[in-house]
Amino acid sequence: MSKAPFSLRFLFHSLGLGCVSSAIFLQLLVFWDISQTGIFRATEQNQMILSFEIVLTVFALVYFVYLYQSLIRSIR
């Protein structure tokens, strides 16, 4: 199987690392809020934003699995 063009791989990794790093940042914000108030409550009323967040979460999960598989294959 041939490799994808460099620009496509660069875009894939940029988006993937951006999603993973933003997920880590959001977790830090949630933990900070919980430590300050004892509870975290977040509600999103805008359906488009909620859908976009779900799509980004799925993409981050796919990218994380890809990175994990690449790491395991490089160990062998």
PDB file of N, CA, C and O in Angstrom:
ATOM      1  N   MET A   1       0.841  -1.172   0.000  1.00  0.00           N
ATOM      2  CA  MET A   1       0.000   0.000   0.000  1.00  0.00           C
ATOM      3  C   MET A   1       0.892   1.244   0.000  1.00  0.00           C
ATOM      4  O   MET A   1       1.829   1.337   0.793  1.00  0.00           O
ATOM      5  N   SER A   2       0.607   2.179  -0.873  1.00  0.00           N
ATOM      6  CA  SER A   2       1.445   3.372  -0.974  1.00  0.00           C
ATOM      7  C   SER A   2       1.048   4.393   0.088  1.00  0.00           C
ATOM      8  O   SER A   2      -0.074   4.405   0.594  1.00  0.00           O
ATOM      9  N   LYS A   3       2.014   5.240   0.398  1.00  0.00           N
ATOM     10  CA  LYS A   3       1.769   6.278   1.396  1.00  0.00           C
ATOM     11  C   LYS A   3       0.953   7.410   0.788  1.00  0.00           C
ATOM     12  O   LYS A   3       0.996   7.660  -0.416  1.00  0.00           O
ATOM     13  N   ALA A   4       0.214   8.081   1.654  1.00  0.00           N
ATOM     14  CA  ALA A   4      -0.543   9.259   1.228  1.00  0.00           C
ATOM     15  C   ALA A   4       0.434  10.409   0.982  1.00  0.00           C
ATOM     16  O   ALA A   4       1.545  10.400   1.513  1.00  0.00           O
ATOM     17  N   PRO A   5       0.038  11.383   0.194  1.00  0.00           N
ATOM     18  CA  PRO A   5       0.912  12.539  -0.035  1.00  0.00           C
ATOM     19  C   PRO A   5       1.256  13.239   1.283  1.00  0.00           C
ATOM     20  O   PRO A   5       0.498  13.190   2.252  1.00  0.00           O
ATOM     21  N   PHE A   6       2.413  13.884   1.287  1.00  0.00           N
ATOM     22  CA  PHE A   6       2.900  14.533   2.506  1.00  0.00           C
ATOM     23  C   PHE A   6       1.899  15.543   3.051  1.00  0.00           C
ATOM     24  O   PHE A   6       1.671  15.597   4.260  1.00  0.00           O
ATOM     25  N   SER A   7       1.302  16.343   2.177  1.00  0.00           N
ATOM     26  CA  SER A   7       0.378  17.379   2.650  1.00  0.00           C
ATOM     27  C   SER A   7      -0.849  16.768   3.325  1.00  0.00           C
ATOM     28  O   SER A   7      -1.360  17.320   4.299  1.00  0.00           O
ATOM     29  N   LEU A   8      -1.322  15.636   2.815  1.00  0.00           N
ATOM     30  CA  LEU A   8      -2.472  14.970   3.424  1.00  0.00           C
ATOM     31  C   LEU A   8      -2.098  14.363   4.772  1.00  0.00           C
ATOM     32  O   LEU A   8      -2.873  14.442   5.725  1.00  0.00           O
ATOM     33  N   ARG A   9      -0.915  13.759   4.857  1.00  0.00           N
ATOM     34  CA  ARG A   9      -0.453  13.213   6.142  1.00  0.00           C
ATOM     35  C   ARG A   9      -0.237  14.328   7.151  1.00  0.00           C
ATOM     36  O   ARG A   9      -0.575  14.182   8.326  1.00  0.00           O
ATOM     37  N   PHE A  10       0.330  15.451   6.692  1.00  0.00           N
ATOM     38  CA  PHE A  10       0.554  16.594   7.581  1.00  0.00           C
ATOM     39  C   PHE A  10      -0.770  17.129   8.122  1.00  0.00           C
ATOM     40  O   PHE A  10      -0.875  17.435   9.310  1.00  0.00           O
ATOM     41  N   LEU A  11      -1.771  17.241   7.266  1.00  0.00           N
ATOM     42  CA  LEU A  11      -3.090  17.705   7.684  1.00  0.00           C
ATOM     43  C   LEU A  11      -3.711  16.736   8.690  1.00  0.00           C
ATOM     44  O   LEU A  11      -4.266  17.158   9.704  1.00  0.00           O
ATOM     45  N   PHE A  12      -3.615  15.441   8.404  1.00  0.00           N
ATOM     46  CA  PHE A  12      -4.164  14.416   9.295  1.00  0.00           C
ATOM     47  C   PHE A  12      -3.521  14.497  10.675  1.00  0.00           C
ATOM     48  O   PHE A  12      -4.223  14.478  11.686  1.00  0.00           O
ATOM     49  N   HIS A  13      -2.198  14.588  10.728  1.00  0.00           N
ATOM     50  CA  HIS A  13      -1.505  14.652  12.014  1.00  0.00           C
ATOM     51  C   HIS A  13      -1.760  15.984  12.729  1.00  0.00           C
ATOM     52  O   HIS A  13      -1.870  16.012  13.955  1.00  0.00           O
ATOM     53  N   SER A  14      -1.855  17.071  11.989  1.00  0.00           N
ATOM     54  CA  SER A  14      -2.140  18.367  12.611  1.00  0.00           C
ATOM     55  C   SER A  14      -3.515  18.368  13.262  1.00  0.00           C
ATOM     56  O   SER A  14      -3.669  18.801  14.404  1.00  0.00           O
ATOM     57  N   LEU A  15      -4.512  17.881  12.533  1.00  0.00           N
ATOM     58  CA  LEU A  15      -5.857  17.812  13.099  1.00  0.00           C
ATOM     59  C   LEU A  15      -5.915  16.845  14.278  1.00  0.00           C
ATOM     60  O   LEU A  15      -6.544  17.135  15.296  1.00  0.00           O
ATOM     61  N   GLY A  16      -5.267  15.712  14.138  1.00  0.00           N
ATOM     62  CA  GLY A  16      -5.283  14.717  15.204  1.00  0.00           C
ATOM     63  C   GLY A  16      -4.628  15.211  16.472  1.00  0.00           C
ATOM     64  O   GLY A  16      -5.190  15.072  17.558  1.00  0.00           O
ATOM     65  N   LEU A  17      -3.446  15.788  16.346  1.00  0.00           N
ATOM     66  CA  LEU A  17      -2.761  16.308  17.531  1.00  0.00           C
ATOM     67  C   LEU A  17      -3.514  17.489  18.134  1.00  0.00           C
ATOM     68  O   LEU A  17      -3.521  17.667  19.352  1.00  0.00           O
ATOM     69  N   GLY A  18      -4.142  18.288  17.291  1.00  0.00           N
ATOM     70  CA  GLY A  18      -4.956  19.394  17.801  1.00  0.00           C
ATOM     71  C   GLY A  18      -6.145  18.896  18.602  1.00  0.00           C
ATOM     72  O   GLY A  18      -6.460  19.450  19.656  1.00  0.00           O
ATOM     73  N   CYS A  19      -6.808  17.856  18.112  1.00  0.00           N
ATOM     74  CA  CYS A  19      -7.952  17.288  18.837  1.00  0.00           C
ATOM     75  C   CYS A  19      -7.519  16.668  20.157  1.00  0.00           C
ATOM     76  O   CYS A  19      -8.170  16.864  21.183  1.00  0.00           O
ATOM     77  N   VAL A  20      -6.434  15.928  20.132  1.00  0.00           N
ATOM     78  CA  VAL A  20      -5.961  15.279  21.357  1.00  0.00           C
ATOM     79  C   VAL A  20      -5.519  16.327  22.382  1.00  0.00           C
ATOM     80  O   VAL A  20      -5.844  16.211  23.564  1.00  0.00           O
ATOM     81  N   SER A  21      -4.786  17.341  21.942  1.00  0.00           N
ATOM     82  CA  SER A  21      -4.327  18.366  22.888  1.00  0.00           C
ATOM     83  C   SER A  21      -5.491  19.193  23.424  1.00  0.00           C
ATOM     84  O   SER A  21      -5.482  19.573  24.595  1.00  0.00           O
ATOM     85  N   SER A  22      -6.488  19.478  22.596  1.00  0.00           N
ATOM     86  CA  SER A  22      -7.643  20.226  23.102  1.00  0.00           C
ATOM     87  C   SER A  22      -8.464  19.386  24.071  1.00  0.00           C
ATOM     88  O   SER A  22      -9.051  19.927  25.007  1.00  0.00           O
ATOM     89  N   ALA A  23      -8.514  18.075  23.863  1.00  0.00           N
ATOM     90  CA  ALA A  23      -9.212  17.206  24.813  1.00  0.00           C
ATOM     91  C   ALA A  23      -8.509  17.215  26.167  1.00  0.00           C
ATOM     92  O   ALA A  23      -9.167  17.235  27.208  1.00  0.00           O
ATOM     93  N   ILE A  24      -7.190  17.201  26.157  1.00  0.00           N
ATOM     94  CA  ILE A  24      -6.434  17.267  27.411  1.00  0.00           C
ATOM     95  C   ILE A  24      -6.677  18.611  28.096  1.00  0.00           C
ATOM     96  O   ILE A  24      -6.869  18.659  29.311  1.00  0.00           O
ATOM     97  N   PHE A  25      -6.669  19.696  27.332  1.00  0.00           N
ATOM     98  CA  PHE A  25      -6.917  21.022  27.897  1.00  0.00           C
ATOM     99  C   PHE A  25      -8.313  21.108  28.505  1.00  0.00           C
ATOM    100  O   PHE A  25      -8.480  21.657  29.594  1.00  0.00           O
ATOM    101  N   LEU A  26      -9.316  20.571  27.814  1.00  0.00           N
ATOM    102  CA  LEU A  26     -10.676  20.595  28.348  1.00  0.00           C
ATOM    103  C   LEU A  26     -10.794  19.775  29.623  1.00  0.00           C
ATOM    104  O   LEU A  26     -11.522  20.158  30.538  1.00  0.00           O
ATOM    105  N   GLN A  27     -10.090  18.657  29.694  1.00  0.00           N
ATOM    106  CA  GLN A  27     -10.108  17.866  30.923  1.00  0.00           C
ATOM    107  C   GLN A  27      -9.498  18.648  32.078  1.00  0.00           C
ATOM    108  O   GLN A  27      -9.995  18.578  33.202  1.00  0.00           O
ATOM    109  N   LEU A  28      -8.432  19.389  31.817  1.00  0.00           N
ATOM    110  CA  LEU A  28      -7.843  20.229  32.861  1.00  0.00           C
ATOM    111  C   LEU A  28      -8.834  21.288  33.341  1.00  0.00           C
ATOM    112  O   LEU A  28      -8.928  21.552  34.540  1.00  0.00           O
ATOM    113  N   LEU A  29      -9.571  21.894  32.412  1.00  0.00           N
ATOM    114  CA  LEU A  29     -10.578  22.875  32.806  1.00  0.00           C
ATOM    115  C   LEU A  29     -11.680  22.250  33.648  1.00  0.00           C
ATOM    116  O   LEU A  29     -12.126  22.841  34.632  1.00  0.00           O
ATOM    117  N   VAL A  30     -12.119  21.055  33.264  1.00  0.00           N
ATOM    118  CA  VAL A  30     -13.161  20.364  34.023  1.00  0.00           C
ATOM    119  C   VAL A  30     -12.665  20.034  35.422  1.00  0.00           C
ATOM    120  O   VAL A  30     -13.370  20.281  36.400  1.00  0.00           O
ATOM    121  N   PHE A  31     -11.469  19.481  35.532  1.00  0.00           N
ATOM    122  CA  PHE A  31     -10.933  19.146  36.850  1.00  0.00           C
ATOM    123  C   PHE A  31     -10.744  20.400  37.701  1.00  0.00           C
ATOM    124  O   PHE A  31     -10.975  20.369  38.910  1.00  0.00           O
ATOM    125  N   TRP A  32     -10.327  21.498  37.082  1.00  0.00           N
ATOM    126  CA  TRP A  32     -10.173  22.748  37.819  1.00  0.00           C
ATOM    127  C   TRP A  32     -11.529  23.212  38.356  1.00  0.00           C
ATOM    128  O   TRP A  32     -11.634  23.618  39.513  1.00  0.00           O
ATOM    129  N   ASP A  33     -12.566  23.150  37.513  1.00  0.00           N
ATOM    130  CA  ASP A  33     -13.901  23.564  37.930  1.00  0.00           C
ATOM    131  C   ASP A  33     -14.427  22.671  39.051  1.00  0.00           C
ATOM    132  O   ASP A  33     -15.037  23.160  40.001  1.00  0.00           O
ATOM    133  N   ILE A  34     -14.194  21.374  38.942  1.00  0.00           N
ATOM    134  CA  ILE A  34     -14.631  20.451  39.992  1.00  0.00           C
ATOM    135  C   ILE A  34     -13.897  20.746  41.294  1.00  0.00           C
ATOM    136  O   ILE A  34     -14.506  20.719  42.364  1.00  0.00           O
ATOM    137  N   SER A  35     -12.611  21.023  41.220  1.00  0.00           N
ATOM    138  CA  SER A  35     -11.853  21.297  42.445  1.00  0.00           C
ATOM    139  C   SER A  35     -12.284  22.610  43.099  1.00  0.00           C
ATOM    140  O   SER A  35     -12.194  22.751  44.319  1.00  0.00           O
ATOM    141  N   GLN A  36     -12.750  23.566  42.303  1.00  0.00           N
ATOM    142  CA  GLN A  36     -13.174  24.856  42.852  1.00  0.00           C
ATOM    143  C   GLN A  36     -14.604  24.830  43.391  1.00  0.00           C
ATOM    144  O   GLN A  36     -14.874  25.376  44.461  1.00  0.00           O
ATOM    145  N   THR A  37     -15.517  24.200  42.656  1.00  0.00           N
ATOM    146  CA  THR A  37     -16.935  24.246  43.026  1.00  0.00           C
ATOM    147  C   THR A  37     -17.462  22.925  43.558  1.00  0.00           C
ATOM    148  O   THR A  37     -18.515  22.898  44.196  1.00  0.00           O
ATOM    149  N   GLY A  38     -16.765  21.845  43.314  1.00  0.00           N
ATOM    150  CA  GLY A  38     -17.225  20.532  43.756  1.00  0.00           C
ATOM    151  C   GLY A  38     -18.145  19.846  42.771  1.00  0.00           C
ATOM    152  O   GLY A  38     -18.511  18.688  42.973  1.00  0.00           O
ATOM    153  N   ILE A  39     -18.530  20.538  41.703  1.00  0.00           N
ATOM    154  CA  ILE A  39     -19.426  19.950  40.705  1.00  0.00           C
ATOM    155  C   ILE A  39     -19.119  20.593  39.352  1.00  0.00           C
ATOM    156  O   ILE A  39     -18.675  21.739  39.283  1.00  0.00           O
ATOM    157  N   PHE A  40     -19.360  19.851  38.294  1.00  0.00           N
ATOM    158  CA  PHE A  40     -19.187  20.392  36.943  1.00  0.00           C
ATOM    159  C   PHE A  40     -20.483  20.181  36.189  1.00  0.00           C
ATOM    160  O   PHE A  40     -20.997  19.065  36.106  1.00  0.00           O
ATOM    161  N   ARG A  41     -21.001  21.260  35.643  1.00  0.00           N
ATOM    162  CA  ARG A  41     -22.244  21.168  34.884  1.00  0.00           C
ATOM    163  C   ARG A  41     -22.051  21.925  33.573  1.00  0.00           C
ATOM    164  O   ARG A  41     -21.780  23.125  33.562  1.00  0.00           O
ATOM    165  N   ALA A  42     -22.192  21.210  32.498  1.00  0.00           N
ATOM    166  CA  ALA A  42     -22.048  21.834  31.184  1.00  0.00           C
ATOM    167  C   ALA A  42     -23.218  21.402  30.312  1.00  0.00           C
ATOM    168  O   ALA A  42     -23.503  20.211  30.186  1.00  0.00           O
ATOM    169  N   THR A  43     -23.877  22.350  29.727  1.00  0.00           N
ATOM    170  CA  THR A  43     -24.975  22.053  28.810  1.00  0.00           C
ATOM    171  C   THR A  43     -24.765  22.857  27.538  1.00  0.00           C
ATOM    172  O   THR A  43     -24.403  24.033  27.586  1.00  0.00           O
ATOM    173  N   GLU A  44     -24.989  22.228  26.428  1.00  0.00           N
ATOM    174  CA  GLU A  44     -24.842  22.894  25.133  1.00  0.00           C
ATOM    175  C   GLU A  44     -26.200  22.889  24.449  1.00  0.00           C
ATOM    176  O   GLU A  44     -26.773  21.829  24.197  1.00  0.00           O
ATOM    177  N   GLN A  45     -26.708  24.069  24.152  1.00  0.00           N
ATOM    178  CA  GLN A  45     -28.022  24.202  23.525  1.00  0.00           C
ATOM    179  C   GLN A  45     -27.937  24.254  22.000  1.00  0.00           C
ATOM    180  O   GLN A  45     -28.892  23.886  21.316  1.00  0.00           O
ATOM    181  N   ASN A  46     -26.815  24.701  21.470  1.00  0.00           N
ATOM    182  CA  ASN A  46     -26.653  24.832  20.026  1.00  0.00           C
ATOM    183  C   ASN A  46     -26.352  23.458  19.427  1.00  0.00           C
ATOM    184  O   ASN A  46     -25.306  22.869  19.702  1.00  0.00           O
ATOM    185  N   GLN A  47     -27.270  22.956  18.613  1.00  0.00           N
ATOM    186  CA  GLN A  47     -27.146  21.614  18.049  1.00  0.00           C
ATOM    187  C   GLN A  47     -25.962  21.494  17.096  1.00  0.00           C
ATOM    188  O   GLN A  47     -25.343  20.433  17.015  1.00  0.00           O
ATOM    189  N   MET A  48     -25.641  22.555  16.380  1.00  0.00           N
ATOM    190  CA  MET A  48     -24.524  22.501  15.438  1.00  0.00           C
ATOM    191  C   MET A  48     -23.191  22.374  16.182  1.00  0.00           C
ATOM    192  O   MET A  48     -22.327  21.593  15.782  1.00  0.00           O
ATOM    193  N   ILE A  49     -23.027  23.134  17.255  1.00  0.00           N
ATOM    194  CA  ILE A  49     -21.798  23.044  18.048  1.00  0.00           C
ATOM    195  C   ILE A  49     -21.679  21.669  18.683  1.00  0.00           C
ATOM    196  O   ILE A  49     -20.597  21.082  18.701  1.00  0.00           O
ATOM    197  N   LEU A  50     -22.784  21.154  19.203  1.00  0.00           N
ATOM    198  CA  LEU A  50     -22.771  19.827  19.811  1.00  0.00           C
ATOM    199  C   LEU A  50     -22.386  18.759  18.786  1.00  0.00           C
ATOM    200  O   LEU A  50     -21.589  17.871  19.086  1.00  0.00           O
ATOM    201  N   SER A  51     -22.944  18.842  17.591  1.00  0.00           N
ATOM    202  CA  SER A  51     -22.603  17.880  16.536  1.00  0.00           C
ATOM    203  C   SER A  51     -21.130  17.983  16.152  1.00  0.00           C
ATOM    204  O   SER A  51     -20.470  16.964  15.953  1.00  0.00           O
ATOM    205  N   PHE A  52     -20.614  19.200  16.047  1.00  0.00           N
ATOM    206  CA  PHE A  52     -19.208  19.405  15.706  1.00  0.00           C
ATOM    207  C   PHE A  52     -18.298  18.830  16.786  1.00  0.00           C
ATOM    208  O   PHE A  52     -17.272  18.226  16.476  1.00  0.00           O
ATOM    209  N   GLU A  53     -18.668  19.014  18.050  1.00  0.00           N
ATOM    210  CA  GLU A  53     -17.880  18.456  19.147  1.00  0.00           C
ATOM    211  C   GLU A  53     -17.867  16.929  19.090  1.00  0.00           C
ATOM    212  O   GLU A  53     -16.841  16.306  19.365  1.00  0.00           O
ATOM    213  N   ILE A  54     -18.987  16.333  18.739  1.00  0.00           N
ATOM    214  CA  ILE A  54     -19.052  14.871  18.635  1.00  0.00           C
ATOM    215  C   ILE A  54     -18.176  14.381  17.490  1.00  0.00           C
ATOM    216  O   ILE A  54     -17.467  13.386  17.636  1.00  0.00           O
ATOM    217  N   VAL A  55     -18.217  15.069  16.355  1.00  0.00           N
ATOM    218  CA  VAL A  55     -17.376  14.691  15.212  1.00  0.00           C
ATOM    219  C   VAL A  55     -15.897  14.806  15.579  1.00  0.00           C
ATOM    220  O   VAL A  55     -15.110  13.919  15.248  1.00  0.00           O
ATOM    221  N   LEU A  56     -15.511  15.877  16.253  1.00  0.00           N
ATOM    222  CA  LEU A  56     -14.114  16.034  16.667  1.00  0.00           C
ATOM    223  C   LEU A  56     -13.699  14.960  17.665  1.00  0.00           C
ATOM    224  O   LEU A  56     -12.563  14.487  17.633  1.00  0.00           O
ATOM    225  N   THR A  57     -14.608  14.574  18.547  1.00  0.00           N
ATOM    226  CA  THR A  57     -14.313  13.518  19.511  1.00  0.00           C
ATOM    227  C   THR A  57     -14.082  12.190  18.806  1.00  0.00           C
ATOM    228  O   THR A  57     -13.148  11.463  19.144  1.00  0.00           O
ATOM    229  N   VAL A  58     -14.919  11.869  17.834  1.00  0.00           N
ATOM    230  CA  VAL A  58     -14.746  10.625  17.074  1.00  0.00           C
ATOM    231  C   VAL A  58     -13.430  10.662  16.304  1.00  0.00           C
ATOM    232  O   VAL A  58     -12.709   9.666  16.265  1.00  0.00           O
ATOM    233  N   PHE A  59     -13.111  11.800  15.690  1.00  0.00           N
ATOM    234  CA  PHE A  59     -11.848  11.913  14.964  1.00  0.00           C
ATOM    235  C   PHE A  59     -10.662  11.735  15.904  1.00  0.00           C
ATOM    236  O   PHE A  59      -9.694  11.058  15.561  1.00  0.00           O
ATOM    237  N   ALA A  60     -10.734  12.340  17.090  1.00  0.00           N
ATOM    238  CA  ALA A  60      -9.646  12.197  18.063  1.00  0.00           C
ATOM    239  C   ALA A  60      -9.491  10.745  18.486  1.00  0.00           C
ATOM    240  O   ALA A  60      -8.369  10.272  18.666  1.00  0.00           O
ATOM    241  N   LEU A  61     -10.597  10.035  18.646  1.00  0.00           N
ATOM    242  CA  LEU A  61     -10.533   8.619  19.005  1.00  0.00           C
ATOM    243  C   LEU A  61      -9.880   7.802  17.894  1.00  0.00           C
ATOM    244  O   LEU A  61      -9.034   6.951  18.168  1.00  0.00           O
ATOM    245  N   VAL A  62     -10.263   8.051  16.651  1.00  0.00           N
ATOM    246  CA  VAL A  62      -9.662   7.346  15.514  1.00  0.00           C
ATOM    247  C   VAL A  62      -8.170   7.653  15.437  1.00  0.00           C
ATOM    248  O   VAL A  62      -7.365   6.752  15.198  1.00  0.00           O
ATOM    249  N   TYR A  63      -7.798   8.903  15.634  1.00  0.00           N
ATOM    250  CA  TYR A  63      -6.383   9.282  15.579  1.00  0.00           C
ATOM    251  C   TYR A  63      -5.597   8.626  16.710  1.00  0.00           C
ATOM    252  O   TYR A  63      -4.474   8.167  16.502  1.00  0.00           O
ATOM    253  N   PHE A  64      -6.182   8.581  17.903  1.00  0.00           N
ATOM    254  CA  PHE A  64      -5.515   7.946  19.034  1.00  0.00           C
ATOM    255  C   PHE A  64      -5.279   6.463  18.756  1.00  0.00           C
ATOM    256  O   PHE A  64      -4.204   5.944  19.055  1.00  0.00           O
ATOM    257  N   VAL A  65      -6.266   5.779  18.189  1.00  0.00           N
ATOM    258  CA  VAL A  65      -6.103   4.365  17.831  1.00  0.00           C
ATOM    259  C   VAL A  65      -5.008   4.213  16.781  1.00  0.00           C
ATOM    260  O   VAL A  65      -4.204   3.284  16.854  1.00  0.00           O
ATOM    261  N   TYR A  66      -4.972   5.118  15.804  1.00  0.00           N
ATOM    262  CA  TYR A  66      -3.931   5.088  14.777  1.00  0.00           C
ATOM    263  C   TYR A  66      -2.541   5.239  15.399  1.00  0.00           C
ATOM    264  O   TYR A  66      -1.623   4.492  15.061  1.00  0.00           O
ATOM    265  N   LEU A  67      -2.388   6.211  16.312  1.00  0.00           N
ATOM    266  CA  LEU A  67      -1.091   6.397  16.976  1.00  0.00           C
ATOM    267  C   LEU A  67      -0.703   5.174  17.794  1.00  0.00           C
ATOM    268  O   LEU A  67       0.457   4.762  17.796  1.00  0.00           O
ATOM    269  N   TYR A  68      -1.669   4.603  18.482  1.00  0.00           N
ATOM    270  CA  TYR A  68      -1.404   3.422  19.302  1.00  0.00           C
ATOM    271  C   TYR A  68      -0.948   2.252  18.431  1.00  0.00           C
ATOM    272  O   TYR A  68       0.014   1.561  18.770  1.00  0.00           O
ATOM    273  N   GLN A  69      -1.633   2.031  17.318  1.00  0.00           N
ATOM    274  CA  GLN A  69      -1.243   0.947  16.414  1.00  0.00           C
ATOM    275  C   GLN A  69       0.138   1.203  15.825  1.00  0.00           C
ATOM    276  O   GLN A  69       0.933   0.272  15.697  1.00  0.00           O
ATOM    277  N   SER A  70       0.431   2.428  15.471  1.00  0.00           N
ATOM    278  CA  SER A  70       1.758   2.748  14.932  1.00  0.00           C
ATOM    279  C   SER A  70       2.848   2.475  15.956  1.00  0.00           C
ATOM    280  O   SER A  70       3.915   1.965  15.615  1.00  0.00           O
ATOM    281  N   LEU A  71       2.581   2.811  17.204  1.00  0.00           N
ATOM    282  CA  LEU A  71       3.550   2.565  18.268  1.00  0.00           C
ATOM    283  C   LEU A  71       3.772   1.069  18.469  1.00  0.00           C
ATOM    284  O   LEU A  71       4.913   0.622  18.584  1.00  0.00           O
ATOM    285  N   ILE A  72       2.708   0.308  18.511  1.00  0.00           N
ATOM    286  CA  ILE A  72       2.822  -1.142  18.710  1.00  0.00           C
ATOM    287  C   ILE A  72       3.564  -1.783  17.539  1.00  0.00           C
ATOM    288  O   ILE A  72       4.401  -2.663  17.743  1.00  0.00           O
ATOM    289  N   ARG A  73       3.266  -1.352  16.321  1.00  0.00           N
ATOM    290  CA  ARG A  73       3.947  -1.922  15.148  1.00  0.00           C
ATOM    291  C   ARG A  73       5.429  -1.568  15.126  1.00  0.00           C
ATOM    292  O   ARG A  73       6.244  -2.354  14.643  1.00  0.00           O
ATOM    293  N   SER A  74       5.785  -0.401  15.641  1.00  0.00           N
ATOM    294  CA  SER A  74       7.192  -0.006  15.638  1.00  0.00           C
ATOM    295  C   SER A  74       7.994  -0.777  16.686  1.00  0.00           C
ATOM    296  O   SER A  74       9.214  -0.892  16.565  1.00  0.00           O
ATOM    297  N   ILE A  75       7.336  -1.297  17.696  1.00  0.00           N
ATOM    298  CA  ILE A  75       8.026  -2.060  18.735  1.00  0.00           C
ATOM    299  C   ILE A  75       8.419  -3.438  18.220  1.00  0.00           C
ATOM    300  O   ILE A  75       9.475  -3.958  18.581  1.00  0.00           O
ATOM    301  N   ARG A  76       7.586  -4.027  17.386  1.00  0.00           N
ATOM    302  CA  ARG A  76       7.858  -5.373  16.864  1.00  0.00           C
ATOM    303  C   ARG A  76       9.084  -5.441  16.058  1.00  0.00           C
ATOM    304  O   ARG A  76       9.435  -6.509  15.557  1.00  0.00           O
TER     305      ARG A  76
END
